[in-house]
Amino acid sequence: MAVTEQVDAKKQRFGPDEALSLARRASDLYVAKGKKVVHVDMKRAPPPDAELLELLLGPSGTLRAPALRAGTTLLVGFDPATYTKALRSR
């Protein structure tokens, strides 16, 4: 897989509006929080903005890192198994 765009989260912050925009453009959203991974089917059952923001934003009010968009899949947080599964399907 080739990286087409890389953004340093320390230099460019993604606030609530930008985080929602990223999520709304995805067909699948995977959010890793601790040992739990939440999958959201953004095409069939997109949650309300408030629920999405709870998943996407960290304590600072910006998009949690790391965040990776692979095609129409958005991965937020890090879970090795989820990354492997998402990147193998590319």
C-alpha positions as CSV (number, residue, x, y, z in Angstrom):
1,M,0.0,0.0,0.0
2,A,1.4,3.4,-0.9
3,V,0.8,6.4,1.3
4,T,-0.8,9.2,-0.7
5,E,-1.1,11.8,2.1
6,Q,0.4,11.9,5.6
7,V,-0.6,14.5,8.2
8,D,1.3,15.2,11.4
9,A,-1.4,15.4,14.2
10,K,0.9,17.7,16.2
11,K,0.9,20.3,13.5
12,Q,-2.6,19.9,12.0
13,R,-5.4,19.3,14.4
14,F,-8.7,17.7,13.3
15,G,-11.5,19.1,15.4
16,P,-15.1,17.9,15.6
17,D,-16.1,19.2,12.2
18,E,-13.1,17.6,10.4
19,A,-13.5,14.4,12.3
20,L,-17.2,14.1,11.3
21,S,-16.3,14.9,7.7
22,L,-13.8,12.0,7.6
23,A,-16.2,9.6,9.2
24,R,-19.1,10.6,6.9
25,R,-16.9,9.9,3.8
26,A,-16.1,6.4,5.1
27,S,-18.2,3.3,4.4
28,D,-16.7,1.4,7.4
29,L,-15.4,2.9,10.7
30,Y,-13.3,0.9,13.1
31,V,-12.5,2.6,16.5
32,A,-10.1,0.9,18.9
33,K,-10.4,2.0,22.5
34,G,-8.2,-0.1,24.8
35,K,-8.8,-3.8,24.0
36,K,-12.3,-3.0,22.5
37,V,-12.8,-2.4,18.8
38,V,-16.1,-0.9,17.6
39,H,-17.2,-1.3,14.0
40,V,-19.7,1.2,12.5
41,D,-21.3,0.6,9.1
42,M,-21.5,4.2,8.0
43,K,-23.5,3.3,4.9
44,R,-26.3,1.1,6.5
45,A,-26.5,2.5,10.0
46,P,-24.6,5.8,10.5
47,P,-25.0,7.0,14.1
48,P,-25.9,10.5,15.2
49,D,-23.1,13.1,15.3
50,A,-22.9,13.0,19.1
51,E,-22.3,9.3,19.1
52,L,-19.7,9.6,16.4
53,L,-17.9,12.3,18.2
54,E,-17.7,10.2,21.4
55,L,-15.9,7.5,19.3
56,L,-13.6,9.9,17.3
57,L,-12.4,12.5,19.7
58,G,-9.9,12.2,22.4
59,P,-9.7,14.2,25.7
60,S,-8.2,17.2,23.9
61,G,-11.3,17.5,21.7
62,T,-9.4,16.5,18.5
63,L,-9.4,13.4,16.4
64,R,-7.7,10.5,18.2
65,A,-4.4,9.3,16.9
66,P,-3.5,7.3,15.0
67,A,-6.1,7.6,12.4
68,L,-5.8,5.9,9.0
69,R,-8.0,6.1,5.9
70,A,-7.6,3.1,3.6
71,G,-9.9,3.5,0.7
72,T,-13.4,3.9,2.2
73,T,-12.4,2.5,5.6
74,L,-11.4,4.7,8.5
75,L,-9.4,3.3,11.4
76,V,-9.1,5.3,14.6
77,G,-6.9,4.2,17.4
78,F,-4.6,1.2,17.1
79,D,-5.5,-2.5,17.2
80,P,-3.0,-4.7,15.3
81,A,-5.6,-7.3,14.2
82,T,-7.9,-4.6,12.8
83,Y,-5.1,-2.9,10.9
84,T,-4.0,-6.3,9.5
85,K,-7.5,-7.1,8.4
86,A,-8.2,-3.7,6.9
87,L,-4.9,-3.5,5.0
88,R,-5.0,-7.0,3.7
89,S,-8.3,-6.3,2.0
90,R,-6.6,-3.5,-0.1
